[in-house]
Amino acid sequence: METGINAFIRRQFDVKDTDIRTYSPLALAYIGDGIFDLVIRSVVVGRGNTRANELHCRTSRIVKAQTQAKLIESVLPQLTDEEADVYRRGRNAHSATIAKNASMSDYRKATGLEALLGYLYLTDQFERILALVKEGLVLINERI
């Protein structure tokens, strides 16, 4: 039996299973961006009730491309071969958008991280997402 948020959503909305290998790296990054944001927002809100602007500031500091690039660099040695391949595909994908407040290098690394998180989410590996994000934040000394 499937477990995880994605499996639950698919069942509730009668979404058919799709071969994960058919998704483009940018499609994986699209969902991964939302998942990373959800994880960070959940932690920030869980740390205590405060003004919405303060919650936004705390979250924005973490979800920006520069921090995501540092995070993925710190956990690269811990990735499986399959995870590293997904990250590389995402990092090397050519997006129509350009980095606004980040270097192109950081933007591409962040896209790779988001693709990896999207892949893990769509394969119902939410615990792995949390482990990588938590370890990455510890390794880069980033407090939420």
C-alpha positions in Angstrom: 0.0 0.0 0.0 1.2 3.5 -0.9 2.0 5.9 1.9 2.8 9.6 1.9 1.2 12.9 1.1 1.5 12.5 -2.7 -0.1 9.1 -2.7 -3.0 10.4 -0.5 -3.6 13.4 -2.8 -3.5 11.1 -5.9 -6.1 8.8 -4.3 -8.4 11.7 -3.3 -8.4 13.3 -6.7 -8.3 10.0 -8.7 -4.9 10.9 -10.3 -3.5 8.0 -12.2 0.0 6.8 -11.6 2.6 8.1 -14.1 6.1 6.8 -14.7 8.3 9.3 -12.9 10.9 8.9 -15.6 8.6 10.8 -18.0 8.8 14.0 -16.0 11.1 16.7 -17.1 13.7 18.0 -14.6 11.9 21.3 -14.6 8.5 19.7 -13.8 10.2 18.0 -10.9 11.8 21.3 -9.8 8.3 22.9 -10.0 6.8 20.6 -7.4 10.0 20.4 -5.4 10.0 24.2 -5.0 6.6 24.0 -3.3 7.6 21.1 -1.2 10.8 22.8 0.1 8.7 25.9 0.8 6.2 23.8 2.7 8.8 22.1 4.8 10.5 25.4 5.8 7.2 27.2 6.4 6.0 24.3 8.6 9.2 24.6 10.8 9.0 28.4 10.9 5.4 28.5 12.0 6.0 25.6 14.4 8.7 27.6 16.2 6.0 30.0 17.4 3.2 32.4 16.5 4.4 35.8 15.3 3.6 38.5 12.7 3.1 37.2 9.2 5.9 39.6 8.0 8.4 38.0 10.4 7.3 34.5 9.3 7.9 35.6 5.7 11.4 37.0 6.5 12.5 33.9 8.3 11.2 31.7 5.5 12.7 33.8 2.7 16.1 33.6 4.2 16.1 29.9 3.8 14.2 29.3 0.5 16.4 31.7 -1.6 18.7 30.2 -4.3 21.9 31.1 -2.4 20.9 29.1 0.7 19.5 26.2 -1.4 22.8 26.0 -3.3 24.8 25.8 -0.1 22.4 23.2 1.3 22.7 20.9 -1.7 26.5 21.3 -1.8 26.6 20.2 1.8 24.6 17.0 1.3 25.9 15.9 -2.1 28.2 13.3 -0.6 25.2 11.7 1.1 23.1 11.3 -2.1 22.5 7.9 -3.6 23.6 7.5 -7.3 20.0 7.8 -8.4 19.5 11.0 -6.3 22.7 12.5 -7.6 21.5 11.8 -11.2 18.2 13.5 -10.6 20.0 16.5 -9.0 22.4 16.8 -12.0 19.5 16.6 -14.5 17.8 19.5 -12.6 21.0 21.5 -12.3 21.7 21.2 -16.0 18.2 21.8 -17.2 17.8 25.0 -19.3 15.0 27.2 -17.9 13.4 30.0 -19.7 13.6 32.1 -16.5 16.7 33.8 -15.3 18.1 34.3 -11.8 16.9 37.7 -10.4 18.7 37.8 -7.0 21.2 35.0 -7.4 24.2 34.0 -9.4 23.4 31.7 -12.3 25.5 29.0 -10.6 23.4 29.2 -7.4 20.2 29.3 -9.4 21.1 26.1 -11.3 22.1 24.3 -8.1 18.9 25.4 -6.4 16.9 24.1 -9.4 18.8 20.8 -9.0 17.9 20.6 -5.4 14.2 21.4 -6.2 14.2 18.7 -8.9 15.6 16.2 -6.4 13.0 17.2 -3.8 10.3 16.9 -6.4 11.5 13.4 -7.4 11.5 12.3 -3.8 8.1 13.7 -3.2 6.6 12.1 -6.2 8.1 8.8 -5.2 6.6 9.2 -1.7 10.0 9.5 0.0 9.0 12.4 2.3 11.2 11.1 5.2 14.2 11.3 2.9 13.3 14.9 2.0 13.1 15.8 5.7 16.4 14.0 6.4 18.3 15.8 3.6 16.9 19.2 4.4 17.5 18.9 8.1 21.1 17.6 7.7 21.8 20.3 5.1 20.6 23.1 7.3 22.8 21.7 10.2 25.8 21.4 7.9 25.5 25.0 6.6 24.8 26.3 10.2 21.5 27.8 9.1 18.9 28.1 11.9 15.3 28.5 11.2 
